[in-house]
């Protein structure tokens, strides 16, 4: 009987010990994502395309 | 008779030159060079070449300004990008400006 109680107590203790505890801490600073680089790249590609069209359309001045 | 008139009109239209000197010829003859700022520069001094350069560069500027306004960019950015592209696509034998401001034959 004593053995039984001991077993029960220890298993309860072990189970609680194993309960996973995941802590998610909020970052202290707000997360900022810099999109400037990507936007600039997209604009560059767009302007390059427009220039290519311009060179074709106005081949007398390019 | 009608045909003759048509031919006369057509030949007049076709023969109307855009410039006294053609930009393509000026480039291949090494009279002008493609600059890094997106415009053409004078290599061989002559009134004819100067007139061509003024006209071409004025038209280019207007075209660059349009692209710049459309994309909300400073005209300088468009000019430099155009200059880079024009130097890249210049035919071999044509003259282009280097980063250090010297003329080189491609």
N, CA and C atoms of all chains as a GROMACS GRO file, in nm:
protein
  504
    1UNK      N    1   0.083  -0.120   0.000
    1UNK     CA    2   0.000   0.000   0.000
    1UNK      C    3   0.086   0.124   0.000
    2UNK      N    4   0.185   0.118   0.086
    2UNK     CA    5   0.276   0.234   0.094
    2UNK      C    6   0.351   0.250  -0.039
    3UNK      N    7   0.389   0.136  -0.092
    3UNK     CA    8   0.460   0.136  -0.220
    3UNK      C    9   0.374   0.200  -0.328
    4UNK      N   10   0.246   0.162  -0.321
    4UNK     CA   11   0.150   0.210  -0.419
    4UNK      C   12   0.138   0.360  -0.415
    5UNK      N   13   0.122   0.413  -0.293
    5UNK     CA   14   0.106   0.558  -0.278
    5UNK      C   15   0.233   0.628  -0.326
    6UNK      N   16   0.343   0.570  -0.293
    6UNK     CA   17   0.471   0.630  -0.330
    6UNK      C   18   0.484   0.637  -0.483
    7UNK      N   19   0.443   0.525  -0.544
    7UNK     CA   20   0.449   0.517  -0.689
    7UNK      C   21   0.360   0.625  -0.751
    8UNK      N   22   0.241   0.638  -0.696
    8UNK     CA   23   0.144   0.734  -0.747
    8UNK      C   24   0.198   0.877  -0.732
    9UNK      N   25   0.248   0.902  -0.614
    9UNK     CA   26   0.299   1.036  -0.585
    9UNK      C   27   0.413   1.072  -0.678
   10UNK      N   28   0.501   0.973  -0.697
   10UNK     CA   29   0.619   1.002  -0.779
   10UNK      C   30   0.580   1.019  -0.925
   11UNK      N   31   0.479   0.940  -0.968
   11UNK     CA   32   0.440   0.952  -1.108
   11UNK      C   33   0.371   1.086  -1.133
   12UNK      N   34   0.293   1.129  -1.034
   12UNK     CA   35   0.228   1.260  -1.048
   12UNK      C   36   0.336   1.369  -1.056
   13UNK      N   37   0.435   1.351  -0.967
   13UNK     CA   38   0.544   1.449  -0.963
   13UNK      C   39   0.618   1.451  -1.098
   14UNK      N   40   0.645   1.332  -1.150
   14UNK     CA   41   0.718   1.324  -1.277
   14UNK      C   42   0.638   1.382  -1.392
   15UNK      N   43   0.508   1.356  -1.389
   15UNK     CA   44   0.422   1.407  -1.496
   15UNK      C   45   0.421   1.559  -1.499
   16UNK      N   46   0.405   1.616  -1.380
   16UNK     CA   47   0.402   1.761  -1.375
   16UNK      C   48   0.538   1.818  -1.414
   17UNK      N   49   0.640   1.745  -1.379
   17UNK     CA   50   0.775   1.792  -1.414
   17UNK      C   51   0.794   1.794  -1.565
   18UNK      N   52   0.723   1.707  -1.632
   18UNK     CA   53   0.741   1.698  -1.775
   18UNK      C   54   0.650   1.791  -1.855
   19UNK      N   55   0.558   1.856  -1.789
   19UNK     CA   56   0.469   1.945  -1.862
   19UNK      C   57   0.553   2.049  -1.937
   20UNK      N   58   0.539   2.050  -2.068
   20UNK     CA   59   0.621   2.147  -2.141
   20UNK      C   60   0.581   2.290  -2.112
   21UNK      N   61   0.678   2.368  -2.098
   21UNK     CA   62   0.650   2.509  -2.071
   21UNK      C   63   0.720   2.592  -2.177
   22UNK      N   64   0.643   2.650  -2.263
   22UNK     CA   65   0.702   2.733  -2.368
   22UNK      C   66   0.664   2.877  -2.341
   23UNK      N   67   0.764   2.953  -2.328
   23UNK     CA   68   0.737   3.094  -2.303
   23UNK      C   69   0.765   3.174  -2.429
   24UNK      N   70   0.670   3.253  -2.465
   24UNK     CA   71   0.694   3.340  -2.580
   24UNK      C   72   0.703   3.483  -2.528
   25UNK      N   73   0.819   3.533  -2.540
   25UNK     CA   74   0.838   3.670  -2.492
   25UNK      C   75   0.820   3.767  -2.609
   26UNK      N   76   0.745   3.870  -2.586
   26UNK     CA   77   0.728   3.971  -2.691
   26UNK      C   78   0.858   4.048  -2.707
   27UNK      N   79   0.898   4.076  -2.830
   27UNK     CA   80   1.021   4.151  -2.848
   27UNK      C   81   1.008   4.292  -2.792
   28UNK      N   82   1.118   4.339  -2.741
   28UNK     CA   83   1.113   4.470  -2.679
   28UNK      C   84   1.093   4.581  -2.782
   29UNK      N   85   1.159   4.562  -2.897
   29UNK     CA   86   1.144   4.664  -3.002
   29UNK      C   87   1.042   4.616  -3.104
   30UNK      N   88   0.970   4.705  -3.163
   30UNK     CA   89   0.877   4.663  -3.269
   30UNK      C   90   0.954   4.608  -3.389
   31UNK      N   91   0.897   4.508  -3.454
   31UNK     CA   92   0.965   4.448  -3.569
   31UNK      C   93   0.944   4.537  -3.691
   32UNK      N   94   1.052   4.577  -3.752
   32UNK     CA   95   1.038   4.656  -3.874
   32UNK      C   96   1.104   4.581  -3.988
   33UNK      N   97   1.036   4.580  -4.101
   33UNK     CA   98   1.091   4.513  -4.219
   33UNK      C   99   1.116   4.620  -4.324
   34UNK      N  100   1.237   4.623  -4.367
   34UNK     CA  101   1.273   4.725  -4.464
   34UNK      C  102   1.246   4.677  -4.606
   35UNK      N  103   1.147   4.737  -4.669
   35UNK     CA  104   1.109   4.696  -4.805
   35UNK      C  105   1.167   4.789  -4.911
   36UNK      N  106   1.239   4.890  -4.867
   36UNK     CA  107   1.291   4.988  -4.962
   36UNK      C  108   1.371   4.926  -5.074
   37UNK      N  109   1.458   4.832  -5.035
   37UNK     CA  110   1.549   4.772  -5.132
   37UNK      C  111   1.470   4.704  -5.244
   38UNK      N  112   1.368   4.627  -5.203
   38UNK     CA  113   1.290   4.553  -5.301
   38UNK      C  114   1.212   4.649  -5.393
   39UNK      N  115   1.152   4.750  -5.333
   39UNK     CA  116   1.075   4.846  -5.412
   39UNK      C  117   1.166   4.918  -5.511
   40UNK      N  118   1.282   4.960  -5.463
   40UNK     CA  119   1.375   5.029  -5.552
   40UNK      C  120   1.415   4.940  -5.670
   41UNK      N  121   1.435   4.813  -5.639
   41UNK     CA  122   1.473   4.719  -5.744
   41UNK      C  123   1.361   4.705  -5.847
   42UNK      N  124   1.237   4.700  -5.798
   42UNK     CA  125   1.124   4.686  -5.889
   42UNK      C  126   1.108   4.808  -5.977
   43UNK      N  127   1.127   4.926  -5.917
   43UNK     CA  128   1.117   5.050  -5.995
   43UNK      C  129   1.225   5.053  -6.102
   44UNK      N  130   1.345   5.008  -6.064
   44UNK     CA  131   1.456   5.009  -6.158
   44UNK      C  132   1.424   4.921  -6.279
   45UNK      N  133   1.369   4.804  -6.252
   45UNK     CA  134   1.335   4.713  -6.362
   45UNK      C  135   1.227   4.774  -6.451
   46UNK      N  136   1.131   4.840  -6.387
   46UNK     CA  137   1.021   4.902  -6.462
   46UNK      C  138   1.075   5.015  -6.551
   47UNK      N  139   1.162   5.097  -6.493
   47UNK     CA  140   1.217   5.210  -6.569
   47UNK      C  141   1.306   5.158  -6.682
   48UNK      N  142   1.380   5.051  -6.654
   48UNK     CA  143   1.465   4.994  -6.758
   48UNK      C  144   1.382   4.948  -6.877
   49UNK      N  145   1.267   4.889  -6.847
   49UNK     CA  146   1.177   4.842  -6.951
   49UNK      C  147   1.125   4.960  -7.033
   50UNK      N  148   1.088   5.065  -6.960
   50UNK     CA  149   1.036   5.184  -7.028
   50UNK      C  150   1.143   5.247  -7.117
   51UNK      N  151   1.267   5.244  -7.068
   51UNK     CA  152   1.376   5.299  -7.148
   51UNK      C  153   1.400   5.215  -7.274
   52UNK      N  154   1.391   5.083  -7.257
   52UNK     CA  155   1.408   4.996  -7.374
   52UNK      C  156   1.304   5.028  -7.481
   53UNK      N  157   1.179   5.048  -7.435
   53UNK     CA  158   1.074   5.084  -7.530
   53UNK      C  159   1.104   5.218  -7.596
   54UNK      N  160   1.151   5.310  -7.514
   54UNK     CA  161   1.185   5.444  -7.564
   54UNK      C  162   1.294   5.436  -7.671
   55UNK      N  163   1.397   5.355  -7.644
   55UNK     CA  164   1.507   5.342  -7.740
   55UNK      C  165   1.455   5.287  -7.874
   56UNK      N  166   1.358   5.194  -7.863
   56UNK     CA  167   1.303   5.135  -7.987
   56UNK      C  168   1.214   5.236  -8.060
   57UNK      N  169   1.128   5.303  -7.983
   57UNK     CA  170   1.033   5.396  -8.044
   57UNK      C  171   1.104   5.516  -8.107
   58UNK      N  172   1.201   5.567  -8.036
   58UNK     CA  173   1.269   5.687  -8.085
   58UNK      C  174   1.412   5.655  -8.126
   59UNK      N  175   1.423   5.565  -8.221
   59UNK     CA  176   1.557   5.522  -8.263
   59UNK      C  177   1.633   5.634  -8.333
   60UNK      N  178   1.562   5.744  -8.370
   60UNK     CA  179   1.634   5.855  -8.435
   60UNK      C  180   1.714   5.938  -8.335
   61UNK      N  181   1.681   5.925  -8.206
   61UNK     CA  182   1.757   6.004  -8.107
   61UNK      C  183   1.832   5.914  -8.008
   62UNK      N  184   1.822   5.784  -8.026
   62UNK     CA  185   1.897   5.694  -7.936
   62UNK      C  186   1.987   5.598  -8.014
   63UNK      N  187  -0.140   6.012 -11.460
   63UNK     CA  188  -0.121   6.146 -11.404
   63UNK      C  189  -0.135   6.143 -11.252
   64UNK      N  190  -0.242   6.077 -11.210
   64UNK     CA  191  -0.266   6.066 -11.067
   64UNK      C  192  -0.151   5.992 -10.998
   65UNK      N  193  -0.106   5.888 -11.067
   65UNK     CA  194   0.004   5.809 -11.013
   65UNK      C  195   0.130   5.892 -10.995
   66UNK      N  196   0.156   5.974 -11.094
   66UNK     CA  197   0.276   6.058 -11.088
   66UNK      C  198   0.273   6.150 -10.968
   67UNK      N  199   0.155   6.206 -10.947
   67UNK     CA  200   0.138   6.300 -10.835
   67UNK      C  201   0.162   6.226 -10.703
   68UNK      N  202   0.106   6.106 -10.697
   68UNK     CA  203   0.121   6.024 -10.576
   68UNK      C  204   0.267   5.993 -10.550
   69UNK      N  205   0.336   5.957 -10.658
   69UNK     CA  206   0.479   5.925 -10.645
   69UNK      C  207   0.557   6.048 -10.601
   70UNK      N  208   0.521   6.161 -10.658
   70UNK     CA  209   0.591   6.286 -10.623
   70UNK      C  210   0.573   6.317 -10.474
   71UNK      N  211   0.448   6.303 -10.427
   71UNK     CA  212   0.421   6.332 -10.286
   71UNK      C  213   0.494   6.232 -10.196
   72UNK      N  214   0.485   6.105 -10.233
   72UNK     CA  215   0.550   6.000 -10.153
   72UNK      C  216   0.700   6.021 -10.143
   73UNK      N  217   0.760   6.052 -10.256
   73UNK     CA  218   0.905   6.068 -10.256
   73UNK      C  219   0.946   6.189 -10.171
   74UNK      N  220   0.858   6.290 -10.171
   74UNK     CA  221   0.886   6.409 -10.090
   74UNK      C  222   0.884   6.372  -9.942
   75UNK      N  223   0.782   6.294  -9.905
   75UNK     CA  224   0.769   6.254  -9.765
   75UNK      C  225   0.888   6.167  -9.722
   76UNK      N  226   0.921   6.072  -9.808
   76UNK     CA  227   1.028   5.978  -9.774
   76UNK      C  228   1.163   6.050  -9.766
   77UNK      N  229   1.182   6.145  -9.857
   77UNK     CA  230   1.314   6.208  -9.862
   77UNK      C  231   1.334   6.315  -9.753
   78UNK      N  232   1.225   6.350  -9.683
   78UNK     CA  233   1.241   6.452  -9.579
   78UNK      C  234   1.332   6.398  -9.468
   79UNK      N  235   1.449   6.450  -9.452
   79UNK     CA  236   1.539   6.397  -9.349
   79UNK      C  237   1.505   6.453  -9.212
   80UNK      N  238   1.517   6.367  -9.112
   80UNK     CA  239   1.491   6.411  -8.975
   80UNK      C  240   1.600   6.510  -8.933
   81UNK      N  241   1.721   6.481  -8.971
   81UNK     CA  242   1.834   6.570  -8.942
   81UNK      C  243   1.918   6.583  -9.068
   82UNK      N  244   1.994   6.689  -9.073
   82UNK     CA  245   2.088   6.702  -9.184
   82UNK      C  246   2.190   6.588  -9.174
   83UNK      N  247   2.228   6.560  -9.049
   83UNK     CA  248   2.321   6.451  -9.023
   83UNK      C  249   2.248   6.348  -8.937
   84UNK      N  250   2.255   6.224  -8.977
   84UNK     CA  251   2.184   6.118  -8.905
   84UNK      C  252   2.264   6.075  -8.782
   85UNK      N  253   2.192   6.051  -8.672
   85UNK     CA  254   2.261   6.013  -8.548
   85UNK      C  255   2.339   5.883  -8.564
   86UNK      N  256   2.278   5.788  -8.633
   86UNK     CA  257   2.345   5.660  -8.654
   86UNK      C  258   2.478   5.677  -8.729
   87UNK      N  259   2.474   5.763  -8.831
   87UNK     CA  260   2.596   5.789  -8.908
   87UNK      C  261   2.700   5.860  -8.820
   88UNK      N  262   2.653   5.959  -8.747
   88UNK     CA  263   2.744   6.035  -8.661
   88UNK      C  264   2.813   5.944  -8.561
   89UNK      N  265   2.737   5.846  -8.510
   89UNK     CA  266   2.794   5.750  -8.414
   89UNK      C  267   2.898   5.662  -8.481
   90UNK      N  268   2.858   5.605  -8.596
   90UNK     CA  269   2.950   5.509  -8.660
   90UNK      C  270   3.073   5.579  -8.718
   91UNK      N  271   3.059   5.709  -8.747
   91UNK     CA  272   3.175   5.783  -8.798
   91UNK      C  273   3.261   5.840  -8.686
   92UNK      N  274   3.218   5.816  -8.562
   92UNK     CA  275   3.297   5.864  -8.448
   92UNK      C  276   3.293   6.015  -8.429
   93UNK      N  277   3.183   6.076  -8.476
   93UNK     CA  278   3.170   6.221  -8.458
   93UNK      C  279   3.113   6.255  -8.321
   94UNK      N  280   3.031   6.163  -8.269
   94UNK     CA  281   2.972   6.182  -8.137
   94UNK      C  282   2.992   6.055  -8.054
   95UNK      N  283   2.984   6.071  -7.921
   95UNK     CA  284   2.998   5.956  -7.833
   95UNK      C  285   2.886   5.954  -7.732
   96UNK      N  286   2.861   5.834  -7.681
   96UNK     CA  287   2.756   5.815  -7.582
   96UNK      C  288   2.816   5.841  -7.443
   97UNK      N  289   2.755   5.936  -7.370
   97UNK     CA  290   2.810   5.973  -7.239
   97UNK      C  291   2.740   5.900  -7.124
   98UNK      N  292   2.805   5.897  -7.007
   98UNK     CA  293   2.745   5.826  -6.893
   98UNK      C  294   2.622   5.900  -6.838
   99UNK      N  295   2.609   6.027  -6.873
   99UNK     CA  296   2.493   6.102  -6.821
   99UNK      C  297   2.369   6.086  -6.909
  100UNK      N  298   2.374   5.994  -7.006
  100UNK     CA  299   2.256   5.967  -7.087
  100UNK      C  300   2.242   6.053  -7.212
  101UNK      N  301   2.341   6.136  -7.238
  101UNK     CA  302   2.334   6.224  -7.356
  101UNK      C  303   2.454   6.196  -7.447
  102UNK      N  304   2.450   6.256  -7.568
  102UNK     CA  305   2.565   6.238  -7.656
  102UNK      C  306   2.657   6.358  -7.646
  103UNK      N  307   2.785   6.331  -7.665
  103UNK     CA  308   2.885   6.436  -7.655
  103UNK      C  309   2.961   6.453  -7.786
  104UNK      N  310   3.016   6.570  -7.799
  104UNK     CA  311   3.089   6.607  -7.921
  104UNK      C  312   3.230   6.548  -7.921
  105UNK      N  313   3.266   6.488  -8.032
  105UNK     CA  314   3.402   6.439  -8.045
  105UNK      C  315   3.474   6.514  -8.157
  106UNK      N  316   3.408   6.521  -8.275
  106UNK     CA  317   3.467   6.597  -8.385
  106UNK      C  318   3.388   6.725  -8.404
  107UNK      N  319   3.455   6.834  -8.380
  107UNK     CA  320   3.391   6.965  -8.385
  107UNK      C  321   3.345   7.003  -8.527
  108UNK      N  322   3.216   7.033  -8.539
  108UNK     CA  323   3.164   7.093  -8.663
  108UNK      C  324   3.024   7.144  -8.634
  109UNK      N  325   2.980   7.244  -8.712
  109UNK     CA  326   2.848   7.303  -8.688
  109UNK      C  327   2.738   7.200  -8.703
  110UNK      N  328   2.758   7.115  -8.801
  110UNK     CA  329   2.657   7.014  -8.829
  110UNK      C  330   2.643   6.917  -8.711
  111UNK      N  331   2.756   6.875  -8.659
  111UNK     CA  332   2.754   6.782  -8.545
  111UNK      C  333   2.695   6.850  -8.423
  112UNK      N  334   2.732   6.976  -8.403
  112UNK     CA  335   2.680   7.049  -8.288
  112UNK      C  336   2.528   7.060  -8.294
  113UNK      N  337   2.478   7.091  -8.413
  113UNK     CA  338   2.334   7.104  -8.432
  113UNK      C  339   2.264   6.972  -8.401
  114UNK      N  340   2.325   6.863  -8.448
  114UNK     CA  341   2.268   6.730  -8.423
  114UNK      C  342   2.264   6.701  -8.274
  115UNK      N  343   2.375   6.730  -8.206
  115UNK     CA  344   2.384   6.703  -8.063
  115UNK      C  345   2.278   6.781  -7.986
  116UNK      N  346   2.266   6.910  -8.019
  116UNK     CA  347   2.168   6.993  -7.948
  116UNK      C  348   2.027   6.938  -7.964
  117UNK      N  349   1.996   6.902  -8.087
  117UNK     CA  350   1.861   6.853  -8.114
  117UNK      C  351   1.834   6.719  -8.046
  118UNK      N  352   1.930   6.627  -8.060
  118UNK     CA  353   1.912   6.494  -8.001
  118UNK      C  354   1.903   6.504  -7.848
  119UNK      N  355   1.993   6.582  -7.790
  119UNK     CA  356   1.995   6.590  -7.644
  119UNK      C  357   1.870   6.658  -7.588
  120UNK      N  358   1.819   6.758  -7.659
  120UNK     CA  359   1.696   6.824  -7.615
  120UNK      C  360   1.580   6.725  -7.617
  121UNK      N  361   1.574   6.647  -7.725
  121UNK     CA  362   1.465   6.547  -7.736
  121UNK      C  363   1.480   6.438  -7.631
  122UNK      N  364   1.606   6.399  -7.607
  122UNK     CA  365   1.630   6.296  -7.504
  122UNK      C  366   1.586   6.347  -7.367
  123UNK      N  367   1.621   6.471  -7.339
  123UNK     CA  368   1.588   6.528  -7.209
  123UNK      C  369   1.436   6.525  -7.186
  124UNK      N  370   1.362   6.562  -7.290
  124UNK     CA  371   1.216   6.562  -7.280
  124UNK      C  372   1.164   6.420  -7.254
  125UNK      N  373   1.225   6.323  -7.323
  125UNK     CA  374   1.182   6.184  -7.306
  125UNK      C  375   1.216   6.134  -7.165
  126UNK      N  376   1.334   6.168  -7.116
  126UNK     CA  377   1.375   6.127  -6.980
  126UNK      C  378   1.283   6.190  -6.876
  127UNK      N  379   1.250   6.317  -6.898
  127UNK     CA  380   1.164   6.388  -6.803
  127UNK      C  381   1.029   6.319  -6.792
  128UNK      N  382   0.978   6.271  -6.905
  128UNK     CA  383   0.850   6.202  -6.905
  128UNK      C  384   0.857   6.074  -6.822
  129UNK      N  385   0.964   5.995  -6.845
  129UNK     CA  386   0.980   5.869  -6.772
  129UNK      C  387   0.996   5.898  -6.622
  130UNK      N  388   1.074   6.003  -6.591
  130UNK     CA  389   1.099   6.038  -6.451
  130UNK      C  390   0.969   6.078  -6.381
  131UNK      N  391   0.890   6.160  -6.449
  131UNK     CA  392   0.764   6.207  -6.389
  131UNK      C  393   0.668   6.090  -6.368
  132UNK      N  394   0.664   6.001  -6.466
  132UNK     CA  395   0.573   5.887  -6.461
  132UNK      C  396   0.606   5.796  -6.343
  133UNK      N  397   0.735   5.784  -6.313
  133UNK     CA  398   0.777   5.692  -6.207
  133UNK      C  399   0.813   5.764  -6.078
  134UNK      N  400   0.786   5.893  -6.075
  134UNK     CA  401   0.813   5.972  -5.955
  134UNK      C  402   0.960   5.962  -5.912
  135UNK      N  403   1.047   5.977  -6.010
  135UNK     CA  404   1.191   5.966  -5.984
  135UNK      C  405   1.259   6.097  -6.024
  136UNK      N  406   1.371   6.129  -5.963
  136UNK     CA  407   1.446   6.245  -6.014
  136UNK      C  408   1.501   6.215  -6.153
  137UNK      N  409   1.502   6.316  -6.238
  137UNK     CA  410   1.545   6.295  -6.378
  137UNK      C  411   1.689   6.243  -6.385
  138UNK      N  412   1.769   6.282  -6.285
  138UNK     CA  413   1.909   6.237  -6.279
  138UNK      C  414   1.918   6.084  -6.280
  139UNK      N  415   1.831   6.018  -6.203
  139UNK     CA  416   1.832   5.872  -6.195
  139UNK      C  417   1.803   5.810  -6.331
  140UNK      N  418   1.703   5.868  -6.399
  140UNK     CA  419   1.665   5.816  -6.531
  140UNK      C  420   1.779   5.838  -6.630
  141UNK      N  421   1.840   5.956  -6.626
  141UNK     CA  422   1.950   5.988  -6.717
  141UNK      C  423   2.066   5.890  -6.700
  142UNK      N  424   2.101   5.864  -6.574
  142UNK     CA  425   2.215   5.776  -6.547
  142UNK      C  426   2.186   5.632  -6.589
  143UNK      N  427   2.063   5.588  -6.563
  143UNK     CA  428   2.025   5.453  -6.602
  143UNK      C  429   2.027   5.440  -6.755
  144UNK      N  430   1.975   5.542  -6.821
  144UNK     CA  431   1.973   5.542  -6.967
  144UNK      C  432   2.116   5.544  -7.022
  145UNK      N  433   2.201   5.625  -6.959
  145UNK     CA  434   2.340   5.634  -7.004
  145UNK      C  435   2.409   5.499  -6.995
  146UNK      N  436   2.385   5.431  -6.882
  146UNK     CA  437   2.446   5.300  -6.862
  146UNK      C  438   2.399   5.202  -6.970
  147UNK      N  439   2.269   5.204  -6.994
  147UNK     CA  440   2.213   5.112  -7.094
  147UNK      C  441   2.262   5.145  -7.235
  148UNK      N  442   2.268   5.274  -7.267
  148UNK     CA  443   2.309   5.315  -7.401
  148UNK      C  444   2.455   5.280  -7.427
  149UNK      N  445   2.538   5.293  -7.323
  149UNK     CA  446   2.679   5.257  -7.338
  149UNK      C  447   2.692   5.105  -7.357
  150UNK      N  448   2.609   5.032  -7.281
  150UNK     CA  449   2.612   4.886  -7.292
  150UNK      C  450   2.572   4.840  -7.433
  151UNK      N  451   2.471   4.908  -7.488
  151UNK     CA  452   2.420   4.860  -7.617
  151UNK      C  453   2.487   4.926  -7.737
  152UNK      N  454   2.585   5.009  -7.712
  152UNK     CA  455   2.657   5.072  -7.824
  152UNK      C  456   2.728   4.964  -7.907
  153UNK      N  457   2.727   4.984  -8.039
  153UNK     CA  458   2.789   4.888  -8.130
  153UNK      C  459   2.941   4.898  -8.118
  154UNK      N  460   3.009   4.790  -8.154
  154UNK     CA  461   3.155   4.798  -8.150
  154UNK      C  462   3.201   4.893  -8.260
  155UNK      N  463   3.301   4.973  -8.226
  155UNK     CA  464   3.348   5.076  -8.320
  155UNK      C  465   3.295   5.213  -8.283
  156UNK      N  466   3.184   5.215  -8.206
  156UNK     CA  467   3.130   5.343  -8.162
  156UNK      C  468   3.205   5.391  -8.038
  157UNK      N  469   3.195   5.521  -8.012
  157UNK     CA  470   3.272   5.578  -7.902
  157UNK      C  471   3.182   5.603  -7.781
  158UNK      N  472   3.233   5.560  -7.666
  158UNK     CA  473   3.157   5.578  -7.542
  158UNK      C  474   3.246   5.637  -7.433
  159UNK      N  475   3.180   5.697  -7.334
  159UNK     CA  476   3.255   5.760  -7.225
  159UNK      C  477   3.280   5.658  -7.113
  160UNK      N  478   3.399   5.662  -7.056
  160UNK     CA  479   3.428   5.573  -6.944
  160UNK      C  480   3.388   5.643  -6.814
  161UNK      N  481   3.393   5.567  -6.703
  161UNK     CA  482   3.359   5.623  -6.572
  161UNK      C  483   3.450   5.740  -6.535
  162UNK      N  484   3.571   5.740  -6.590
  162UNK     CA  485   3.665   5.848  -6.558
  162UNK      C  486   3.651   5.966  -6.654
  163UNK      N  487   3.552   5.958  -6.746
  163UNK     CA  488   3.526   6.071  -6.834
  163UNK      C  489   3.610   6.073  -6.961
  164UNK      N  490   3.669   5.959  -6.994
  164UNK     CA  491   3.749   5.953  -7.117
  164UNK      C  492   3.669   5.886  -7.228
  165UNK      N  493   3.700   5.923  -7.352
  165UNK     CA  494   3.635   5.858  -7.466
  165UNK      C  495   3.710   5.731  -7.502
  166UNK      N  496   3.637   5.622  -7.519
  166UNK     CA  497   3.702   5.499  -7.568
  166UNK      C  498   3.618   5.439  -7.680
  167UNK      N  499   3.687   5.372  -7.771
  167UNK     CA  500   3.618   5.303  -7.880
  167UNK      C  501   3.576   5.166  -7.831
  168UNK      N  502   3.450   5.135  -7.849
  168UNK     CA  503   3.402   5.005  -7.803
  168UNK      C  504   3.441   4.892  -7.897
   0.00000   0.00000   0.00000
